[in-house]
Amino acid sequence: MVKTIIVRRNYLHYVKKYQRYEKRHSNIPAHASPCFRVKEGDHVIIGQCRPLSKTVRFNVLKVIPAGSSGGGGKKGFTAI
């Protein structure tokens, strides 16, 4: 599990009885090749592959650093 990362996927689930959404998440184990420098908080793109172990079925394809403007919908502000 040295090269394995856990990707947390957040999503909304609709509850028909209350006509509202609830927050849920799922943890997806993914294999990170040594050429990727993945840190906690980075956004990653993963792709499905053959089973690598009992639980790992995904590979890391791309890493978007946490501070860059390319990841998520957060704005990056810079000082003038």
Backbone as a ProteinNet text record, in pm:
[ID]
protein_1_A
[PRIMARY]
MVKTIIVRRNYLHYVKKYQRYEKRHSNIPAHASPCFRVKEGDHVIIGQCRPLSKTVRFNVLKVIPAGSSGGGGKKGFTAI
[TERTIARY]
82.1	0	86.1	214.3	303	265.5	230.6	199.4	49.6	-28.7	-174.1	-221.1	-310.8	-373	-523	-587.4	-732.4	-794	-879	-946.4	-1086.1	-1120	-1253.3	-1341	-1451.4	-1544.5	-1670.9	-1696	-1815.6	-1926.8	-2048.1	-2161.8	-2288.5	-2395.2	-2524.3	-2619.8	-2695.7	-2793.9	-2932.2	-3026	-3160.9	-3243	-3308.1	-3397	-3539.6	-3608	-3740.4	-3842.8	-3835.4	-3932.9	-3933	-3816.5	-3805	-3782.2	-3769.9	-3748.3	-3628.5	-3521.3	-3398.7	-3277.9	-3163.6	-3038.6	-2958.9	-2885.1	-2794.1	-2653.7	-2554.4	-2415.8	-2371.4	-2302.8	-2243.9	-2103.1	-2025.2	-1892.4	-1857.4	-1762	-1708.9	-1557.3	-1488.5	-1342.9	-1300.6	-1215.4	-1170.2	-1019	-969.6	-824.9	-771.6	-660.8	-601.8	-450.5	-390.2	-245.2	-180.8	-83	-9.3	131.4	165.5	298.2	402.4	525.5	628.1	660.8	629.1	658.2	563.6	449.8	356.9	392.1	399.2	422.4	287	215.3	80.8	88.3	28	21.4	-125	-149.1	-285	-341	-462.3	-526.4	-519.7	-434.1	-425.2	-549.2	-587.2	-694.9	-630.9	-690	-635.5	-743.7	-700.2	-788.3	-747.4	-845.1	-815.7	-890.1	-835.9	-897.6	-901.8	-1002.7	-1020	-919.6	-871.7	-776.8	-805.2	-718	-733.5	-711.5	-761.7	-739.3	-590.3	-540.1	-400	-382.5	-486.8	-487.1	-632.6	-655.8	-791.8	-887.2	-841.3	-930.2	-894.4	-772.6	-726.9	-764.3	-846.5	-889.1	-874.7	-807.1	-791.1	-645	-604.8	-472.3	-484.6	-383.9	-379.6	-329.7	-405.7	-368.8	-309.1	-358.3	-313.5	-326.3	-229.9	-231.8	-239.9	-337.2	-352.2	-318.8	-207	-167.6	-276.3	-279.4	-384.7	-386.7	-272	-266.3	-292.9	-299.8	-316.9	-462.3	-483.9	-618.9	-691.8	-624.9	-686.6	-775.3	-766.1	-841.4	-963.3	-1074.2	-1197.2	-1255.1	-1339.6	-1401.5	-1353.1	-1242.2	-1194.2	-1108.3	-1118.8	-1042.2	-908.1	-805.9	-674.5	-647.2	-636.5	-611.7	-462.9	-415.5	-275.2	-265.3	-158.4	-137.1	-86.8	-126.3	-84.5	36.4
-120	0	126	112.5	228.4	322.2	267.1	348.9	368.2	339.1	351.3	477.5	550.2	667.6	641.9	712.9	703.1	831.9	819.1	934.2	942.7	1057.9	1078	1145.9	1081.1	1134	1180.3	1310.6	1367.8	1378.6	1347.8	1360	1384.8	1424.4	1448.8	1336	1288.5	1182.8	1238.6	1220	1272.2	1176.8	1230.9	1153.4	1189.3	1093.3	1118.3	1155.1	1089.4	1111.5	1256.5	1314.9	1451.8	1555.5	1511.3	1597.9	1690.3	1631.5	1706.5	1621	1686.5	1617.4	1601.6	1491.6	1472	1449.2	1495.1	1477.2	1335.8	1274.6	1142.7	1143.6	1041.2	1028.1	880.7	855.3	721.1	731.5	634.4	629.1	529.8	574.5	490.8	474	352.2	331.1	334.6	405.4	417.2	402.7	343.4	325.8	452.3	506	624.2	580.2	594.9	560.8	649.8	601.1	683	813.1	821.6	944.3	1058.4	1027.6	1131	1170.6	1300.1	1352.1	1396.6	1306.6	1334.7	1368.6	1482.3	1523.4	1533.4	1537.2	1550.8	1686.1	1686.9	1810	1830.1	1755.4	1765.8	1704.5	1758.2	1699.7	1602.5	1484.1	1383.6	1335	1293.1	1227.9	1081.6	992.2	849.6	777.6	663.4	582.1	436.7	366.2	226.4	138.8	34.3	-59.1	-199.5	-293.5	-430.4	-431.7	-531.5	-537.8	-549.5	-456.4	-457.8	-526.2	-525.9	-596.6	-624.2	-660.7	-693.9	-576.4	-453.9	-337.1	-234.7	-237.8	-132.8	-168.2	-82.1	-101.5	25.1	125.9	252.7	295.9	371.7	431.2	582	651.3	797	833.2	917.1	958.8	1098.3	1186.5	1325.2	1381.9	1467.1	1532.3	1682.5	1746.6	1891.8	1942.1	2015.2	2061.2	2144.2	2141.3	2207.3	2357.8	2421.8	2566.9	2620	2533.6	2581.7	2617.1	2699.2	2743.6	2641.5	2537.1	2438.8	2338.5	2326.5	2225	2280.2	2207	2244.5	2374.9	2438.6	2563.9	2679.7	2661.2	2765.6	2865.3	2991.1	3095.8	3111.7	3139.4	3165.7	3314.7	3377.4	3520.1	3545.3	3648.3	3686.4	3830.8	3862.8	4000	4086.4	4212.4	4305.2	4382.5
0	0	0	-31.3	-32.6	-146.7	-261.2	-378.5	-398.9	-297.3	-307.2	-237.3	-304.1	-243.5	-232.8	-143.4	-127	-179.7	-281.7	-342	-282.2	-225.5	-167.3	-271.2	-306.6	-406.3	-334.5	-335.4	-273.1	-376.9	-335.6	-426.5	-345.7	-414.2	-351.2	-387.7	-289.3	-310.8	-279.4	-371.9	-354.8	-268.7	-163.8	-76.9	-116.4	-177.8	-234.4	-127.1	-12.6	94.4	142	157	208.4	98.7	-25.2	-141.3	-119.5	-69.6	-43.7	-82.3	-87.1	-114.4	14.5	23.3	135.3	80.2	156.1	114.9	147.9	53.6	73.8	15.3	48.7	-9.7	-25.3	-114.2	-129.4	-138.6	-82	-86.4	-193.6	-287.2	-397.2	-386.6	-361.9	-361.8	-504.5	-526.4	-659.5	-649.4	-752.3	-757.5	-812.2	-739.8	-784	-822.3	-950.6	-999.1	-931	-911.5	-845.3	-919.2	-1047.6	-1122.2	-1083.6	-1021.1	-974.8	-832.3	-808	-672.7	-617.9	-555.5	-505.8	-357.6	-321.1	-180.9	-140.3	-11.5	39	-3.1	-57.2	-102.1	-252.3	-322.7	-468.3	-532.5	-647.8	-727	-825.1	-839.6	-930.2	-1025.3	-1142.6	-1239.1	-1240.8	-1218.7	-1213.2	-1324.9	-1365.7	-1469.5	-1427	-1472.7	-1434.6	-1508.3	-1441.5	-1501.5	-1447.7	-1479.8	-1429.6	-1278.7	-1209	-1063.7	-1030.7	-950.2	-909.1	-773.9	-693	-564.6	-528.4	-404.1	-361.3	-378.3	-352.4	-356.2	-463	-516.9	-609.1	-752.5	-815.2	-953.9	-1037.6	-985.4	-1055.4	-1054.1	-1157.7	-1168.8	-1170.2	-1118.7	-1127.3	-1266.6	-1339.1	-1473.7	-1476.7	-1390	-1390.4	-1249.9	-1212.4	-1081.6	-1103.1	-1039.2	-1043.4	-903.3	-887.5	-753.2	-686.8	-553.5	-476.4	-497.5	-518	-529.8	-669.1	-771.7	-909	-937.1	-1039.5	-1074.3	-1160.9	-1205.7	-1293.3	-1222.8	-1092.4	-1020.5	-951.2	-963.3	-892.3	-942.5	-862.8	-900.4	-815.5	-745.5	-656.6	-733.3	-696.2	-761.1	-691.8	-771.5	-715.2	-717.4	-601.1	-592.9	-577.5	-645.1	-634.2	-590	-519.9	-473.2	-588.1	-588	-694.7	-650
[MASK]
++++++++++++++++++++++++++++++++++++++++++++++++++++++++++++++++++++++++++++++++

